[in-house]
């Protein structure tokens, strides 16, 4: 195995982010949500009720529930899969499996097309939509678990930020290509209004699988850890999760960090997943306007992730997180009052500035709090991912439920702000505890 901080290995690791963020941009953030809202809403009457396996829902509520269900499945599956990967030492194999699942599901969305009489059948395309999410998220736990394996402690902030920056730039490039196909369809001989968007789903498949070949070839396989698994690997994952949980309970700083992380992740992740729905449905922002706005978010996100890494070097991770979560808390409150395109654009720029930064520094902060030289990084990062994905499940179902009950997505955003506020308070508690711990260490020394 190559030594840590090897430039080629780190580059290959970052290229996985370059590859799979194409899904995050096109399928969850821009083109698919806009396409879905448009073709499931009557453009004359604005009727937005749809049927799914015989049950009626508001279109965006259904989308939130399907995505939330996919994340719930991920939460249930990850302990089993990481246990198997840790036992066999073959996390790269599972990285490949989930990548193929996600990419092929994106290709399957190509057949989601309008029909002459009303809303097209939603069962199959929304199943593909859920499977794409499972593929994307399932691969990330194995991807994240490589961080302590390829980078030393002092380099993990920079490497983590570099991965996010690669992801933003990669998704930006693909989004520009998709935007070109959508806005200039005649250049490519496309006539049907729906075909350019559907072709973009195929482009995600090609991009995601094509660039994933690089990490598949260059990342290390991982080392088996069979000595620690004297139980059935199918149930062992949950035992591993319980073991990690018991260890976390004995680590005051890590325990406080994960509590805060859960609450602010409910807000961060949900807003990122439903922003396009909000803009399309609440503000009537069209595809031609919304996609360029999202592109601006990506550009600002690259700058934000880089700036956050520098701020964390200067002020420390926790102080930087307090600042970022404070901005998110204020921003989510202001979203309730957004009523036009310029206001949405202003909010989107701020989101871009803090979006990549809070994700990047959260991942590296967790990595720093882990015990040194742990062999089963997949289990610890499975716990991290279960925490994050559980927060998304809570966020999406709360968001969908509030919209279903109140009829307004902006009311859902207001409820999310409560999660940000709790996360901020818990992060401040962590900052106080960390400062106290450092003072005690100095006195002891």
C-alpha positions as CSV (number, residue, x, y, z in Angstrom):
1,X,0.0,0.0,0.0
2,X,1.3,3.5,-0.8
3,X,2.2,5.9,1.9
4,X,-0.2,8.5,3.0
5,X,-0.4,11.9,1.2
6,X,0.5,10.3,-2.1
7,X,-0.5,12.9,-4.7
8,X,-1.7,10.4,-7.3
9,X,-3.9,8.5,-4.8
10,X,-5.4,11.7,-3.4
11,X,-6.1,12.9,-7.0
12,X,-7.8,9.6,-7.7
13,X,-9.9,9.9,-4.6
14,X,-10.9,13.4,-5.5
15,X,-11.9,12.3,-9.0
16,X,-14.6,10.1,-7.5
17,X,-16.2,13.3,-6.2
18,X,-15.7,14.8,-9.7
19,X,-17.6,11.8,-11.1
20,X,-20.5,11.3,-8.8
21,X,-21.5,14.9,-8.1
22,X,-22.9,14.9,-11.6
23,X,-25.8,13.0,-10.0
24,X,-26.2,15.5,-7.2
25,X,-26.3,18.4,-9.5
26,X,-28.5,17.2,-12.4
27,X,-30.8,14.6,-10.7
28,X,-31.4,16.1,-7.2
29,X,-30.6,19.8,-7.6
30,X,-31.6,21.1,-11.0
31,X,-32.9,19.4,-14.1
32,X,-34.8,16.4,-12.8
33,X,-36.7,18.4,-10.0
34,X,-37.7,21.1,-12.5
35,X,-38.6,18.5,-15.1
36,X,-40.6,16.5,-12.6
37,X,-42.5,19.6,-11.2
38,X,-43.3,20.8,-14.7
39,X,-44.7,17.5,-16.1
40,X,-46.6,16.7,-12.9
41,X,-48.4,20.1,-12.7
42,X,-51.2,21.2,-14.9
43,X,-49.8,24.4,-16.5
44,X,-53.3,25.9,-16.9
45,X,-54.9,25.1,-13.6
46,X,-51.8,24.6,-11.5
47,X,-53.3,21.3,-10.2
48,X,-50.4,19.4,-8.6
49,X,-51.9,16.2,-7.3
50,X,-50.5,12.9,-8.6
51,X,-51.1,9.2,-8.0
52,X,-48.4,6.7,-6.9
53,X,-49.4,3.1,-6.5
54,X,-53.0,4.2,-6.2
55,X,-52.5,6.8,-3.5
56,X,-52.8,10.6,-4.1
57,X,-50.1,13.1,-3.1
58,X,-49.0,16.6,-3.9
59,X,-46.3,16.2,-6.5
60,X,-43.5,17.7,-4.4
61,X,-44.6,16.0,-1.2
62,X,-44.4,12.6,-3.0
63,X,-40.9,13.5,-4.3
64,X,-39.8,14.3,-0.7
65,X,-41.3,11.1,0.6
66,X,-39.6,8.9,-2.1
67,X,-36.2,10.5,-1.5
68,X,-36.7,10.2,2.3
69,X,-37.5,6.5,1.9
70,X,-34.4,6.0,-0.2
71,X,-32.3,7.6,2.5
72,X,-34.1,5.4,5.1
73,X,-33.1,2.3,3.2
74,X,-29.5,3.6,3.1
75,X,-29.6,4.0,6.9
76,X,-30.7,0.4,7.3
77,X,-28.3,-1.1,4.7
78,X,-25.1,0.7,5.5
79,X,-24.3,-1.2,8.7
80,X,-24.6,-4.5,6.9
81,X,-22.6,-3.4,3.9
82,X,-19.8,-1.8,5.8
83,X,-19.5,-4.8,8.0
84,X,-19.0,-7.0,4.9
85,X,-16.6,-4.6,3.4
86,X,-14.6,-4.3,6.6
87,X,-14.5,-8.1,7.1
88,X,-13.4,-8.8,3.5
89,X,-11.2,-5.7,3.1
90,X,-12.9,-5.0,-0.2
91,X,-14.5,-1.6,0.2
92,X,-13.5,-0.7,-3.4
93,X,-15.8,-3.5,-4.7
94,X,-18.8,-2.0,-2.9
95,X,-17.8,1.5,-4.1
96,X,-18.0,0.0,-7.6
97,X,-21.3,-1.7,-7.0
98,X,-23.1,1.3,-5.7
99,X,-21.7,3.5,-8.5
100,X,-23.1,1.2,-11.1
101,X,-26.5,1.1,-9.4
102,X,-26.7,4.9,-9.2
103,X,-25.4,5.5,-12.7
104,X,-27.7,2.9,-14.4
105,X,-30.7,4.3,-12.5
106,X,-30.0,7.8,-13.9
107,X,-29.9,6.2,-17.3
108,X,-33.3,4.7,-16.6
109,X,-34.8,8.1,-16.0
110,X,-34.5,8.7,-19.8
111,X,-37.8,6.8,-20.2
112,X,-39.7,9.2,-17.9
113,X,-41.5,11.2,-20.6
114,X,-44.8,13.1,-20.8
115,X,-48.0,11.5,-22.2
116,X,-50.8,13.1,-24.1
117,X,-53.5,12.8,-21.4
118,X,-52.2,14.1,-18.1
119,X,-49.4,13.0,-15.8
120,X,-47.1,10.2,-17.0
121,X,-47.0,7.0,-14.8
122,X,-44.7,7.8,-11.9
123,X,-44.1,4.4,-10.3
124,X,-41.1,3.3,-12.4
125,X,-39.3,6.7,-12.8
126,X,-39.6,7.4,-9.0
127,X,-38.2,3.9,-8.3
128,X,-35.2,4.8,-10.5
129,X,-35.0,8.1,-8.7
130,X,-34.8,6.3,-5.4
131,X,-32.3,3.8,-6.6
132,X,-30.0,6.5,-8.0
133,X,-30.0,8.1,-4.5
134,X,-29.1,4.8,-2.9
135,X,-26.3,4.3,-5.4
136,X,-24.9,7.8,-4.8
137,X,-25.2,7.6,-1.0
138,X,-24.1,4.0,-0.7
139,X,-20.8,4.7,-2.4
140,X,-20.0,7.7,-0.2
141,X,-19.5,5.8,3.0
142,X,-16.7,3.8,1.4
143,X,-15.4,6.9,-0.3
144,X,-15.3,8.8,3.0
145,X,-13.6,5.9,4.8
146,X,-10.6,6.3,2.5
147,X,-9.8,9.8,4.0
148,X,-7.8,8.6,7.1
149,X,-6.2,5.9,4.9
150,X,-4.8,8.2,2.3
151,X,-4.1,11.4,4.3
152,X,-2.3,12.2,7.5
153,X,-4.2,14.1,10.3
154,X,-2.8,17.5,9.5
155,X,-3.6,17.1,5.7
156,X,-7.2,15.8,6.1
157,X,-8.8,19.3,6.1
158,X,-7.1,20.2,2.8
159,X,-7.7,16.8,1.2
160,X,-11.4,16.9,2.2
161,X,-11.9,20.4,0.9
162,X,-10.0,19.4,-2.3
163,X,-12.5,16.5,-2.8
164,X,-15.5,18.8,-2.5
165,X,-13.9,21.4,-4.9
166,X,-13.3,18.7,-7.5
167,X,-16.9,17.7,-7.1
168,X,-18.2,21.2,-7.6
169,X,-16.1,21.8,-10.6
170,X,-16.9,18.5,-12.2
171,X,-20.6,18.9,-11.7
172,X,-20.3,22.5,-13.0
173,X,-18.8,21.3,-16.2
174,X,-21.4,18.6,-16.8
175,X,-24.2,21.1,-15.9
176,X,-22.9,23.5,-18.5
177,X,-23.0,20.7,-21.1
178,X,-26.5,19.8,-20.1
179,X,-27.6,23.4,-20.2
180,X,-26.2,23.7,-23.7
181,X,-28.3,20.7,-24.8
182,X,-31.4,22.1,-23.2
183,X,-31.1,25.7,-24.4
184,X,-29.8,25.0,-27.9
185,X,-31.6,21.7,-28.8
186,X,-31.6,22.5,-32.5
187,X,-27.8,22.3,-32.5
188,X,-28.1,18.6,-31.8
189,X,-31.2,18.0,-33.9
190,X,-33.6,17.7,-31.0
191,X,-37.2,18.7,-31.6
192,X,-39.3,17.4,-28.6
193,X,-39.5,19.7,-25.6
194,X,-38.8,16.9,-23.2
195,X,-35.9,15.2,-25.0
196,X,-33.1,17.5,-24.1
197,X,-33.8,17.1,-20.3
198,X,-34.1,13.3,-20.7
199,X,-30.7,13.2,-22.6
200,X,-29.1,15.0,-19.7
201,X,-30.1,12.0,-17.5
202,X,-28.1,9.8,-19.9
203,X,-25.2,12.3,-19.8
204,X,-25.0,11.8,-16.0
205,X,-24.7,8.0,-16.5
206,X,-21.8,8.5,-19.0
207,X,-20.0,11.1,-16.9
208,X,-20.5,9.2,-13.6
209,X,-19.3,5.9,-14.8
210,X,-16.6,7.2,-17.2
211,X,-14.7,9.2,-14.6
212,X,-15.2,6.6,-11.8
213,X,-12.8,4.4,-13.7
214,X,-9.9,6.5,-12.3
215,X,-10.5,5.8,-8.6
216,X,-11.5,2.3,-9.4
217,X,-8.1,1.7,-10.9
218,X,-5.9,3.8,-8.5
219,X,-7.4,3.6,-5.0
220,X,-6.2,0.9,-2.7
221,X,-8.4,-2.1,-2.2
222,X,-8.4,-1.9,1.6
223,X,-7.1,-4.4,4.2
224,X,-9.3,-7.2,5.6
225,X,-10.1,-7.0,9.3
226,X,-11.5,-10.5,9.9
227,X,-9.9,-10.8,13.3
228,X,-12.4,-8.3,14.7
229,X,-15.5,-10.1,13.3
230,X,-16.3,-13.3,15.1
231,X,-20.0,-13.0,14.3
232,X,-22.2,-13.2,11.3
233,X,-21.4,-10.3,9.0
234,X,-25.0,-9.8,8.1
235,X,-25.9,-9.0,11.8
236,X,-22.4,-7.9,12.6
237,X,-22.8,-4.5,11.0
238,X,-25.4,-3.5,13.6
239,X,-23.1,-4.9,16.3
240,X,-20.3,-2.8,14.9
241,X,-22.6,0.3,14.9
242,X,-23.5,-0.4,18.5
243,X,-19.8,-0.8,19.4
244,X,-18.9,2.5,17.7
245,X,-21.8,4.1,19.5
246,X,-20.5,2.9,22.8
247,X,-17.1,4.2,22.0
248,X,-18.6,7.6,20.9
249,X,-20.3,7.9,24.3
250,X,-16.9,7.8,26.0
251,X,-15.6,10.6,23.8
252,X,-17.2,13.8,25.1
253,X,-16.0,16.0,22.2
254,X,-17.0,13.6,19.4
255,X,-20.4,13.0,21.1
256,X,-21.1,16.7,21.2
257,X,-20.0,17.2,17.6
258,X,-22.3,14.4,16.3
259,X,-25.3,15.8,18.2
260,X,-24.8,19.2,16.6
261,X,-24.0,17.7,13.2
262,X,-27.2,15.7,13.2
263,X,-29.4,18.8,13.8
264,X,-27.8,21.2,11.4
265,X,-27.5,18.5,8.8
266,X,-31.3,18.1,8.9
267,X,-31.4,21.7,7.6
268,X,-28.4,21.8,5.3
269,X,-29.1,18.5,3.4
270,X,-32.8,19.1,3.1
271,X,-32.5,22.6,1.7
272,X,-30.0,21.4,-0.9
273,X,-32.4,18.7,-2.0
274,X,-35.6,20.8,-2.2
275,X,-34.3,24.2,-3.4
276,X,-35.1,23.6,-7.0
277,X,-38.6,22.4,-6.1
278,X,-39.1,25.6,-4.0
279,X,-38.0,27.9,-6.7
280,X,-40.0,26.2,-9.4
281,X,-43.2,25.8,-7.4
282,X,-43.3,28.7,-5.0
283,X,-41.6,31.3,-7.1
284,X,-42.5,30.0,-10.6
285,X,-38.8,30.3,-11.7
286,X,-38.4,28.6,-15.1
287,X,-35.7,26.2,-16.1
288,X,-33.8,28.7,-18.2
289,X,-33.4,31.0,-15.2
290,X,-33.0,28.5,-12.4
291,X,-30.2,26.4,-13.9
292,X,-27.8,29.4,-14.4
293,X,-28.6,30.4,-10.8
294,X,-27.6,26.9,-9.6
295,X,-24.4,27.2,-11.7
296,X,-23.5,30.3,-9.9
297,X,-24.0,28.4,-6.6
298,X,-21.5,25.8,-7.8
299,X,-18.9,28.4,-8.7
300,X,-19.3,30.2,-5.3
301,X,-19.2,26.7,-3.7
302,X,-15.7,26.1,-5.0
303,X,-14.6,29.4,-3.5
304,X,-16.4,28.7,-0.3
305,X,-14.9,25.3,0.3
306,X,-11.4,26.7,-0.3
307,X,-12.0,29.7,2.0
308,X,-13.4,27.4,4.7
309,X,-10.3,25.3,4.7
310,X,-8.2,28.4,5.2
311,X,-10.5,29.7,8.0
312,X,-10.3,26.4,9.8
313,X,-6.5,26.5,9.6
314,X,-6.6,30.0,11.2
315,X,-9.5,29.7,13.7
316,X,-10.0,26.0,14.2
317,X,-12.7,23.7,12.9
318,X,-15.3,24.3,15.6
319,X,-15.1,28.1,15.6
320,X,-15.5,28.0,11.8
321,X,-18.5,25.7,12.1
322,X,-20.1,28.0,14.6
323,X,-19.8,30.8,12.0
324,X,-21.1,28.7,9.2
325,X,-24.1,27.3,11.1
326,X,-24.9,30.8,12.3
327,X,-25.1,31.9,8.6
328,X,-27.3,28.9,7.8
329,X,-29.7,29.7,10.7
330,X,-30.2,33.3,9.5
331,X,-30.5,32.3,5.9
332,X,-33.1,29.6,6.5
333,X,-35.2,32.1,8.4
334,X,-35.0,34.6,5.5
335,X,-36.0,31.9,3.0
336,X,-39.5,32.1,4.4
337,X,-39.8,35.7,3.2
338,X,-38.3,35.2,-0.3
339,X,-40.9,36.1,-2.9
340,X,-39.1,36.8,-6.2
341,X,-36.2,35.8,-8.4
342,X,-33.6,38.5,-7.3
343,X,-34.2,37.5,-3.6
344,X,-33.8,33.8,-4.4
345,X,-30.6,34.6,-6.3
346,X,-29.2,36.5,-3.4
347,X,-30.0,33.7,-1.0
348,X,-28.6,31.1,-3.5
349,X,-25.2,33.0,-3.6
350,X,-25.0,32.8,0.2
351,X,-26.0,29.1,0.2
352,X,-23.2,28.5,-2.3
353,X,-20.7,30.2,-0.1
354,X,-21.4,28.1,3.0
355,X,-22.7,24.8,1.4
356,X,-19.4,23.2,0.4
357,X,-17.6,24.6,3.4
358,X,-19.9,23.1,6.0
359,X,-19.9,19.7,4.4
360,X,-16.1,19.6,3.9
361,X,-15.2,20.8,7.4
362,X,-17.8,18.5,9.0
363,X,-16.3,15.5,7.4
364,X,-12.7,16.4,8.4
365,X,-13.7,17.4,11.9
366,X,-15.2,14.0,12.5
367,X,-12.1,12.4,11.1
368,X,-9.9,14.4,13.5
369,X,-12.0,13.3,16.5
370,X,-11.5,9.7,15.7
371,X,-9.0,7.6,17.7
372,X,-5.6,7.4,16.0
373,X,-4.6,4.4,13.9
374,X,-8.0,2.7,13.9
375,X,-8.1,-0.2,11.4
376,X,-11.8,-0.3,10.9
377,X,-12.4,3.2,9.5
378,X,-15.3,1.9,7.4
379,X,-17.3,1.2,10.6
380,X,-16.6,4.6,12.1
381,X,-17.5,6.4,8.8
382,X,-20.6,4.2,8.5
383,X,-21.7,5.6,11.8
384,X,-21.0,9.1,10.5
385,X,-23.0,8.4,7.4
386,X,-25.9,6.8,9.3
387,X,-26.0,10.0,11.4
388,X,-26.0,12.2,8.3
389,X,-28.5,10.1,6.3
390,X,-30.8,9.8,9.4
391,X,-30.9,13.6,9.5
392,X,-31.9,13.7,5.8
393,X,-34.7,11.2,6.5
394,X,-36.0,13.4,9.3
395,X,-35.6,16.6,7.2
396,X,-37.3,15.3,4.1
397,X,-40.3,13.7,5.9
398,X,-40.7,16.8,8.1
399,X,-40.5,19.1,5.0
400,X,-43.0,17.0,3.1
401,X,-45.4,16.6,6.0
402,X,-45.5,20.3,6.8
403,X,-46.1,21.1,3.1
404,X,-48.9,18.5,3.0
405,X,-50.6,19.9,6.1
406,X,-50.1,23.6,5.4
407,X,-50.0,23.7,1.6
408,X,-46.9,25.9,1.5
409,X,-43.3,24.9,1.1
410,X,-42.1,28.1,2.8
411,X,-43.7,26.9,6.0
412,X,-41.6,23.8,5.8
413,X,-38.4,26.0,5.4
414,X,-39.4,27.8,8.6
415,X,-39.7,24.6,10.5
416,X,-36.2,23.5,9.3
417,X,-34.8,26.7,10.8
418,X,-35.6,25.2,14.2
419,X,-33.2,22.4,13.5
420,X,-30.4,24.9,12.6
421,X,-31.0,26.8,15.8
422,X,-30.6,23.6,17.9
423,X,-27.5,22.6,15.9
424,X,-26.0,26.0,16.5
425,X,-26.5,25.9,20.3
426,X,-25.0,22.4,20.5
427,X,-22.0,23.6,18.4
428,X,-21.4,26.5,20.8
429,X,-21.5,24.0,23.7
430,X,-18.9,21.9,21.9
431,X,-16.7,25.0,21.4
432,X,-16.8,25.7,25.2
433,X,-16.0,22.1,26.0
434,X,-13.1,22.0,23.6
435,X,-11.6,25.2,25.0
436,X,-12.0,23.8,28.5
437,X,-10.3,20.5,27.4
438,X,-7.4,22.3,25.9
439,X,-6.9,24.4,29.0
440,X,-6.9,21.3,31.2
441,X,-4.4,19.6,28.8
442,X,-2.0,22.6,29.2
443,X,-2.3,22.5,33.0
444,X,-1.6,18.8,33.1
445,X,1.4,19.3,30.8
